[in-house]
Amino acid sequence: MIQIFTQLGRTTEVEQRVYHAIAEQSKPWASTARTSFIGIVENGPQDWTFGLGRAQYTEGDLPVPGH
């Protein structure tokens, strides 16, 4: 099982390329492609904290990636 947490904004095509790349890279150690479970969880800058109980993107301490 692989779970990817990321900011909003990837297209379905990009996500499908990620799935394919992971399947290809895991061939040497995965028994079959059917054993893979990948989930992409997207959310916005207000949903992230890097400690101290603060939302650094929302508070302006960190630049929002891709903006």
Secondary structure by P-SEA (a helix, b strand, c coil): cbbbbbcccccaaaaaaaaaaaaaaacccccccccbbbbbbbbcccccccccccccccccccccccc
